[in-house]
Amino acid sequence: MRRFEYFEPASLPEAVALLARYQGRAQPLAGGTDLLVELKEQLRRADCVVNIKKIPGIGELSFDARKGLRIGALVTAREIEVSPIAIKHYPSLVQAARELGSIQVRNRATIIGNVCRASPSADTLPPLIADGAKVSIHGARGMRSVLLEDFFSGPGKTVLKPDELVTEIVVPAPPLRTGKIYIKHGRRKAMELATVGVAVTLTLEDEIRIVLGAVAPTPIRAKKAEALLRGRKIDAALIEQAARAALEDCRPISNVRASADYRREMVGVLTRRALKQALDAIR
């Protein structure tokens, strides 16, 4: 491991000032499940590590019936996994959190860390995008809010500037009669990256979001499939059309986990399955 400077700022302005000083050569530390491994194996370089765990006010998990769920930067996957509020109102996110690594990893890994890693196969991204989540970003120029689906610019890349931190994710409160499903397909049942992931958030005859993971450089919405379903009474024939339409939106690659053709086929299978399960959840 290369040597680096280490800081524990006690406030957001102090943390942002450190990031600004190092101009892209600083790495924030929250859970550290990716960062520490990659620093040790020299897959990532940092001249400075900024531990944000002592910053007050960024570790809260709260819910408001109008404003929705607020996930602070220090909230772990395990906290989401066992939260009664999340289990009741955000079951697809809970399922995604359960799919994230091992229990040891989930006790340390943060939801926002998983988001900022920007892996195309990250489990939490499809359900959060399907739920219309936004990220709150603090930097030297103040605070801004960005829709999560607009946050990613490529594999491992986001719109974050070198002096910015994501401090919170805000997930809207779900309307009545909403079904939320996340299905992950991989080579193993656990401790595995997604070969394909599909999240569906469906409000009956009103709004529909279908998000595909691991089949494009970033998580993507299956907008052709959404347009087919929006405002219509959904039956088996319409679900079949939507599953085929989702194939047209994905842009998978072949790698050691699966071929592009296999991934494309699984997009149809999982979209069909997720839509049926979302309908069943509503009923």
SESE-485108 format. One record per residue (C-alpha): residue in three letters; x, y, z. Coordinates in steps of 0.25 Angstrom, whole numbers, plus 5000, padded with zeros to 4 digits. Layout:
// SESE-485108
{code->Ala&x->X&y->Y&z->Z}
...
// end
This chain:
// SESE-485108
{code->Met&x->5000&y->5000&z->5000}
{code->Arg&x->5005&y->5014&z->4996}
{code->Arg&x->5006&y->5024&z->5007}
{code->Phe&x->4995&y->5035&z->5008}
{code->Glu&x->4991&y->5046&z->5018}
{code->Tyr&x->4979&y->5043&z->5027}
{code->Phe&x->4969&y->5053&z->5032}
{code->Glu&x->4957&y->5052&z->5041}
{code->Pro&x->4949&y->5065&z->5038}
{code->Ala&x->4938&y->5069&z->5049}
{code->Ser&x->4929&y->5076&z->5039}
{code->Leu&x->4925&y->5076&z->5025}
{code->Pro&x->4932&y->5090&z->5021}
{code->Glu&x->4945&y->5084&z->5027}
{code->Ala&x->4943&y->5071&z->5018}
{code->Val&x->4940&y->5079&z->5006}
{code->Ala&x->4952&y->5088&z->5008}
{code->Leu&x->4961&y->5076&z->5009}
{code->Leu&x->4955&y->5070&z->4996}
{code->Ala&x->4957&y->5083&z->4989}
{code->Arg&x->4971&y->5084&z->4994}
{code->Tyr&x->4975&y->5071&z->4988}
{code->Gln&x->4967&y->5073&z->4974}
{code->Gly&x->4964&y->5059&z->4971}
{code->Arg&x->4975&y->5052&z->4979}
{code->Ala&x->4967&y->5050&z->4992}
{code->Gln&x->4957&y->5039&z->4994}
{code->Pro&x->4946&y->5040&z->5005}
{code->Leu&x->4945&y->5028&z->5014}
{code->Ala&x->4932&y->5023&z->5020}
{code->Gly&x->4930&y->5008&z->5020}
{code->Gly&x->4943&y->5006&z->5013}
{code->Thr&x->4939&y->4992&z->5008}
{code->Asp&x->4944&y->4995&z->4993}
{code->Leu&x->4954&y->5007&z->4996}
{code->Leu&x->4963&y->5000&z->5006}
{code->Val&x->4964&y->4987&z->4998}
{code->Glu&x->4967&y->4995&z->4985}
{code->Leu&x->4977&y->5004&z->4992}
{code->Lys&x->4984&y->4991&z->4997}
{code->Glu&x->4984&y->4984&z->4984}
{code->Gln&x->4989&y->4997&z->4977}
{code->Leu&x->4976&y->4998&z->4968}
{code->Arg&x->4973&y->5012&z->4973}
{code->Arg&x->4983&y->5023&z->4977}
{code->Ala&x->4980&y->5033&z->4988}
{code->Asp&x->4990&y->5044&z->4993}
{code->Cys&x->4979&y->5047&z->5004}
{code->Val&x->4968&y->5039&z->5011}
{code->Val&x->4957&y->5047&z->5017}
{code->Asn&x->4950&y->5039&z->5028}
{code->Ile&x->4936&y->5045&z->5029}
{code->Lys&x->4931&y->5037&z->5040}
{code->Lys&x->4932&y->5048&z->5050}
{code->Ile&x->4924&y->5058&z->5043}
{code->Pro&x->4910&y->5060&z->5050}
{code->Gly&x->4897&y->5059&z->5043}
{code->Ile&x->4901&y->5049&z->5032}
{code->Gly&x->4898&y->5036&z->5038}
{code->Glu&x->4883&y->5037&z->5040}
{code->Leu&x->4872&y->5028&z->5034}
{code->Ser&x->4858&y->5034&z->5035}
{code->Phe&x->4845&y->5034&z->5028}
{code->Asp&x->4834&y->5044&z->5026}
{code->Ala&x->4820&y->5040&z->5020}
{code->Arg&x->4821&y->5052&z->5011}
{code->Lys&x->4836&y->5054&z->5008}
{code->Gly&x->4840&y->5040&z->5008}
{code->Leu&x->4852&y->5032&z->5012}
{code->Arg&x->4865&y->5040&z->5015}
{code->Ile&x->4878&y->5031&z->5015}
{code->Gly&x->4890&y->5038&z->5021}
{code->Ala&x->4904&y->5036&z->5016}
{code->Leu&x->4908&y->5027&z->5027}
{code->Val&x->4896&y->5018&z->5027}
{code->Thr&x->4900&y->5003&z->5024}
{code->Ala&x->4893&y->4993&z->5015}
{code->Arg&x->4890&y->4985&z->5028}
{code->Glu&x->4882&y->4997&z->5034}
{code->Ile&x->4874&y->4997&z->5021}
{code->Glu&x->4872&y->4982&z->5021}
{code->Val&x->4866&y->4981&z->5035}
{code->Ser&x->4859&y->4995&z->5036}
{code->Pro&x->4844&y->4992&z->5038}
{code->Ile&x->4841&y->5005&z->5030}
{code->Ala&x->4849&y->5001&z->5018}
{code->Ile&x->4843&y->4987&z->5018}
{code->Lys&x->4829&y->4992&z->5018}
{code->His&x->4831&y->5004&z->5008}
{code->Tyr&x->4844&y->5000&z->5000}
{code->Pro&x->4844&y->4985&z->4998}
{code->Ser&x->4852&y->4985&z->4985}
{code->Leu&x->4863&y->4994&z->4992}
{code->Val&x->4863&y->4984&z->5004}
{code->Gln&x->4864&y->4972&z->4994}
{code->Ala&x->4876&y->4979&z->4988}
{code->Ala&x->4883&y->4982&z->5001}
{code->Arg&x->4881&y->4967&z->5004}
{code->Glu&x->4889&y->4963&z->4991}
{code->Leu&x->4901&y->4972&z->4995}
{code->Gly&x->4913&y->4964&z->4998}
{code->Ser&x->4913&y->4956&z->5012}
{code->Ile&x->4907&y->4960&z->5025}
{code->Gln&x->4921&y->4965&z->5029}
{code->Val&x->4922&y->4974&z->5017}
{code->Arg&x->4907&y->4979&z->5019}
{code->Asn&x->4910&y->4983&z->5033}
{code->Arg&x->4921&y->4993&z->5028}
{code->Ala&x->4917&y->4996&z->5014}
{code->Thr&x->4909&y->5009&z->5012}
{code->Ile&x->4898&y->5010&z->5002}
{code->Ile&x->4904&y->5023&z->4997}
{code->Gly&x->4917&y->5017&z->4996}
{code->Asn&x->4911&y->5006&z->4987}
{code->Val&x->4904&y->5017&z->4979}
{code->Cys&x->4917&y->5026&z->4977}
{code->Arg&x->4925&y->5013&z->4973}
{code->Ala&x->4916&y->5014&z->4960}
{code->Ser&x->4918&y->5000&z->4957}
{code->Pro&x->4908&y->4996&z->4945}
{code->Ser&x->4905&y->4983&z->4953}
{code->Ala&x->4903&y->4990&z->4967}
{code->Asp&x->4891&y->4984&z->4974}
{code->Thr&x->4885&y->4997&z->4980}
{code->Leu&x->4885&y->5005&z->4968}
{code->Pro&x->4873&y->4999&z->4960}
{code->Pro&x->4863&y->5000&z->4971}
{code->Leu&x->4867&y->5014&z->4976}
{code->Ile&x->4866&y->5019&z->4961}
{code->Ala&x->4852&y->5012&z->4960}
{code->Asp&x->4848&y->5019&z->4972}
{code->Gly&x->4852&y->5033&z->4967}
{code->Ala&x->4863&y->5035&z->4977}
{code->Lys&x->4871&y->5048&z->4977}
{code->Val&x->4885&y->5050&z->4983}
{code->Ser&x->4889&y->5062&z->4991}
{code->Ile&x->4903&y->5067&z->4988}
{code->His&x->4911&y->5077&z->4996}
{code->Gly&x->4923&y->5084&z->4991}
{code->Ala&x->4931&y->5097&z->4991}
{code->Arg&x->4920&y->5104&z->4983}
{code->Gly&x->4909&y->5099&z->4992}
{code->Met&x->4898&y->5088&z->4991}
{code->Arg&x->4892&y->5083&z->4979}
{code->Ser&x->4882&y->5071&z->4977}
{code->Val&x->4883&y->5062&z->4965}
{code->Leu&x->4873&y->5051&z->4961}
{code->Leu&x->4880&y->5037&z->4963}
{code->Glu&x->4878&y->5033&z->4948}
{code->Asp&x->4886&y->5045&z->4944}
{code->Phe&x->4897&y->5043&z->4954}
{code->Phe&x->4905&y->5033&z->4946}
{code->Ser&x->4914&y->5037&z->4934}
{code->Gly&x->4920&y->5023&z->4931}
{code->Pro&x->4926&y->5011&z->4938}
{code->Gly&x->4932&y->5016&z->4951}
{code->Lys&x->4929&y->5030&z->4947}
{code->Thr&x->4919&y->5040&z->4953}
{code->Val&x->4916&y->5055&z->4952}
{code->Leu&x->4923&y->5058&z->4965}
{code->Lys&x->4933&y->5069&z->4964}
{code->Pro&x->4947&y->5067&z->4972}
{code->Asp&x->4942&y->5075&z->4984}
{code->Glu&x->4928&y->5069&z->4985}
{code->Leu&x->4922&y->5059&z->4995}
{code->Val&x->4909&y->5052&z->4994}
{code->Thr&x->4903&y->5054&z->5008}
{code->Glu&x->4889&y->5048&z->5006}
{code->Ile&x->4879&y->5040&z->4997}
{code->Val&x->4865&y->5044&z->4997}
{code->Val&x->4855&y->5034&z->4992}
{code->Pro&x->4841&y->5039&z->4990}
{code->Ala&x->4829&y->5033&z->4998}
{code->Pro&x->4822&y->5022&z->4990}
{code->Pro&x->4808&y->5025&z->4986}
{code->Leu&x->4797&y->5015&z->4990}
{code->Arg&x->4795&y->5002&z->4982}
{code->Thr&x->4810&y->5002&z->4978}
{code->Gly&x->4818&y->4989&z->4976}
{code->Lys&x->4833&y->4989&z->4976}
{code->Ile&x->4842&y->4977&z->4972}
{code->Tyr&x->4857&y->4975&z->4970}
{code->Ile&x->4862&y->4962&z->4964}
{code->Lys&x->4876&y->4959&z->4962}
{code->His&x->4882&y->4948&z->4954}
{code->Gly&x->4896&y->4943&z->4956}
{code->Arg&x->4904&y->4930&z->4955}
{code->Arg&x->4903&y->4928&z->4970}
{code->Lys&x->4892&y->4930&z->4980}
{code->Ala&x->4901&y->4939&z->4989}
{code->Met&x->4914&y->4947&z->4989}
{code->Glu&x->4913&y->4950&z->4974}
{code->Leu&x->4912&y->4962&z->4965}
{code->Ala&x->4899&y->4963&z->4957}
{code->Thr&x->4900&y->4957&z->4943}
{code->Val&x->4886&y->4964&z->4941}
{code->Gly&x->4878&y->4972&z->4950}
{code->Val&x->4864&y->4977&z->4948}
{code->Ala&x->4856&y->4986&z->4957}
{code->Val&x->4841&y->4990&z->4955}
{code->Thr&x->4833&y->5001&z->4963}
{code->Leu&x->4819&y->5000&z->4958}
{code->Thr&x->4807&y->5009&z->4963}
{code->Leu&x->4795&y->5002&z->4957}
{code->Glu&x->4790&y->5009&z->4944}
{code->Asp&x->4798&y->5022&z->4947}
{code->Glu&x->4814&y->5021&z->4948}
{code->Ile&x->4824&y->5010&z->4944}
{code->Arg&x->4839&y->5010&z->4944}
{code->Ile&x->4847&y->4998&z->4940}
{code->Val&x->4862&y->4999&z->4942}
{code->Leu&x->4872&y->4990&z->4937}
{code->Gly&x->4886&y->4987&z->4943}
{code->Ala&x->4899&y->4981&z->4938}
{code->Val&x->4894&y->4982&z->4923}
{code->Ala&x->4900&y->4996&z->4919}
{code->Pro&x->4911&y->5005&z->4924}
{code->Thr&x->4901&y->5010&z->4934}
{code->Pro&x->4888&y->5006&z->4940}
{code->Ile&x->4877&y->5009&z->4930}
{code->Arg&x->4862&y->5011&z->4929}
{code->Ala&x->4855&y->5002&z->4919}
{code->Lys&x->4847&y->5014&z->4914}
{code->Lys&x->4840&y->5006&z->4902}
{code->Ala&x->4835&y->4996&z->4912}
{code->Glu&x->4830&y->5007&z->4922}
{code->Ala&x->4823&y->5014&z->4910}
{code->Leu&x->4816&y->5001&z->4906}
{code->Leu&x->4810&y->5000&z->4920}
{code->Arg&x->4808&y->5014&z->4925}
{code->Gly&x->4793&y->5017&z->4927}
{code->Arg&x->4788&y->5003&z->4922}
{code->Lys&x->4782&y->4991&z->4929}
{code->Ile&x->4793&y->4982&z->4930}
{code->Asp&x->4791&y->4967&z->4926}
{code->Ala&x->4799&y->4955&z->4922}
{code->Ala&x->4800&y->4959&z->4907}
{code->Leu&x->4804&y->4974&z->4911}
{code->Ile&x->4815&y->4968&z->4920}
{code->Glu&x->4820&y->4960&z->4909}
{code->Gln&x->4821&y->4972&z->4900}
{code->Ala&x->4828&y->4980&z->4910}
{code->Ala&x->4838&y->4969&z->4913}
{code->Arg&x->4842&y->4968&z->4898}
{code->Ala&x->4842&y->4984&z->4898}
{code->Ala&x->4852&y->4984&z->4909}
{code->Leu&x->4862&y->4975&z->4901}
{code->Glu&x->4863&y->4987&z->4891}
{code->Asp&x->4867&y->4997&z->4902}
{code->Cys&x->4879&y->4989&z->4908}
{code->Arg&x->4893&y->4989&z->4902}
{code->Pro&x->4900&y->4977&z->4909}
{code->Ile&x->4915&y->4973&z->4907}
{code->Ser&x->4921&y->4959&z->4908}
{code->Asn&x->4930&y->4956&z->4919}
{code->Val&x->4934&y->4945&z->4929}
{code->Arg&x->4921&y->4945&z->4935}
{code->Ala&x->4912&y->4944&z->4923}
{code->Ser&x->4911&y->4946&z->4908}
{code->Ala&x->4904&y->4958&z->4903}
{code->Asp&x->4893&y->4949&z->4896}
{code->Tyr&x->4891&y->4942&z->4909}
{code->Arg&x->4889&y->4955&z->4917}
{code->Arg&x->4879&y->4961&z->4907}
{code->Glu&x->4871&y->4948&z->4908}
{code->Met&x->4871&y->4949&z->4923}
{code->Val&x->4866&y->4964&z->4922}
{code->Gly&x->4853&y->4959&z->4916}
{code->Val&x->4852&y->4947&z->4926}
{code->Leu&x->4854&y->4956&z->4938}
{code->Thr&x->4846&y->4968&z->4933}
{code->Arg&x->4834&y->4958&z->4931}
{code->Arg&x->4836&y->4952&z->4945}
{code->Ala&x->4838&y->4965&z->4952}
{code->Leu&x->4825&y->4971&z->4946}
{code->Lys&x->4817&y->4959&z->4950}
{code->Gln&x->4822&y->4960&z->4964}
{code->Ala&x->4820&y->4975&z->4965}
{code->Leu&x->4805&y->4973&z->4961}
{code->Asp&x->4804&y->4962&z->4971}
{code->Ala&x->4810&y->4971&z->4982}
{code->Ile&x->4799&y->4981&z->4979}
{code->Arg&x->4788&y->4971&z->4979}
// end
